């Protein structure tokens, strides 16, 4: 994996397209345990991201992530805006002044983003959130990177794991956000944030093929 800033932008634009394509599914998941607007909020946010990146093409990978993060914070309602915004903003700080992103750089950016999300949301793995996908994905990428697995195969493994982890949130009792009010009744439902995170990882994996 060695992608230029312009290619990082292409990846983000494709994520925007995939979120738009799956916005109803994501909102349907949210309707079962939340406000029912996760997909539509995320689609609106990434539509704004795509517009912003087109208007002002970023000079570095860090700028691409930071612009995306700030735009998400400003345009996505509920908890998703601050959380996904923080994910991208912290990733941007990690990738500051970087013009080419490799697997090691992506891992560092993702780790920084996850740390930011954990601090912002006061959440950990096992609480039925986006972290139930992102933290295992990070661990998988780190393990494969250390083992010398190719970038494509590392992301293929991460994408498959992301799907399993997103589906596994059905078995978790929600303890964060609006879903926490449901308690045991949240069991049996996939967390929408976990699924939107899954879609992002799968999108990156497909583009690397």
N, C-alpha and C positions, 0 to 999 in steps of 0.2 A: 504494500500500500504506500503509494507516494503520490498524493494528489495536490495540485496547485490550488490557490485561493479560488480561482474561477470555478474549479471543479467542486470545491466545497460548497460554493453557492449553488451549483447544479444539484448537489445532493439535498440541500435544504429546500430547494424549489420542488424537488420530487417528493420530499416528505410532505410538503404543503399539498401537493396533488393527491397523495395517498390519504391524508387526513380528510380532505374534502370528499374524496370518494367513499370514505368510511364514516362520515360524520353521523349519519343516521344510526348506524350500528352502535357507535360509541355513546350516542345520546340514549339509545334504548337500554344499554347496559346501565347507564347512570340513572335512568328512570326507575330502575328497580331498587336502588339504594341511595339515591341522591335527588338532585333537582331536575335531572333529565335533560341537561343542556351541555354536557361536557363536549360532545362531538361538534355541535354547532359553534360553541365558544372557541374551541381549538381551531376549527376551520376558519372562522373569522380572523383569529389571531394570525394564523399562518398566511392567510390571504394578504394581510397587512404587511407581514414580513416579506413576502414575495414582491410586493409593490415597493417597499423601502429599499430592498437590495437592488431592484432594477433602477430606481431613481439615483441611488448613490452606491455604485459598485465598490465594495470594500477592497482595500489595498492589501490586507493581510487576513490570514485565517482568524486571528483574534478579533479583528474588526467585524468579520462576517458573523461570528458567534455573538459578539457584544450587541451588534445591531439587531440581531434576531431576538436576543434576550430582552432588550429594552422595549422592542416593539410588542413582544408577547405580554410583558407586564402592563403595557398601556392599553392593549386591545382584547385581552382575554379576561372574562369575568370570573368570579368565584376564586377558589384556591388555586386553580390551574395556572392562572396568569403569573402570580408570584413564584410558584414552584417551578414551572417550566422556564419562566424568565430567569430565575436564579440558576437553573441548570445550564442555560446557554451563557449567561453572563460570567459565571465562574469558569466555565470552559474557555471563554474568551480571554479572561485574565491569564489562564494557564498557557494559552496559545499566543500570547501577545508578541507581536513582531515576527511571527512565524509565517513564511510564505508557502511552505510545502509541509503537508501533514502526513506523517507516516504512522504505523501502528503504535509505536511507542508514544508518539505525541498524542494520538487519539486516546490512548489509555490514560495518560496524564490529565488530559482535558476532561474526560469522563469522570475520573476520580475526583477532580476538583469540583465538578458540577454536582456530583452526588453528595460530597461533603457539604456543599452549600444548601442543597435540598434538605438534608438531614438537620442542619442548623435552623433553617427557615421553618420547616414543618414540625420540628421536634419529634421526628419519627425514626423508626428503625425497621429493619426487615421483619416480616411476620405480623404486620399491622394492617394488611390489606391496602397497600398503596403502590404507587409507581416504583417504589424502592424494592418491592418484591420481585421486580423484573430487572431493574438497573443494577442492583448490587450483585446478583448472581452472574449477570452478563459481564460485569467488570471482572469478577473473579475468573470467569471462563477465558476471557481475552488475555488476562495476565498469565494464566497457566499455560495457554497455548503459545503465547509470545515467548515465555521462558523455555518452552520445549522446542522452539524453532519451527512451529507449525506455520505454514504460509498464511498470509493475511486473509486471502479468500476463504481458506478452510477455517481459520479462526472465527471469521464472521459468520460462516455457514453454521458452525457449531453454536455460536452465540445466538443466532436467529432461531434455531431449533429450540434452544434452551429458553429463550424469551417466550416462545409460544407455550411451552410446558408450564413455565412459571406464572404466566398470565392466567392460564386455565386453572392452575393450582390455587389461585386466590379465592376460588369458590369455596374452598375448605377452611378459609380463615375468617375469624370473627373480626369485624371492623372495630378499630379502637380510635380512629382518627377521622376528622371531618364529619359531615352530616350523616354518613353511613353509621357512625358510632352509636347514634341514637337507636338504631335497630337492634344492636346487640346480637344475640344468637340468630335473629331473623336475617342477618346479612349473609349467613352461610347459604351456599347454593348459588351465589351470584358472583360473576367475574367483576373485579374492580375495573372501572373504565380507565383510570389513570394507568394501571398496569398494562391494559390493552393498547392504549395509545403509545406508550413507551415501547411495547412490543412491535408495533407497526413501524416505528422509527428505526429500530435495529434491523428489522427485516428489509426495510427499504434500502438501507445502506448495504446490506449483504447482497441484495439483488443487483445493485449498481456495480458491485465489485466483480461480478461474474464476467 
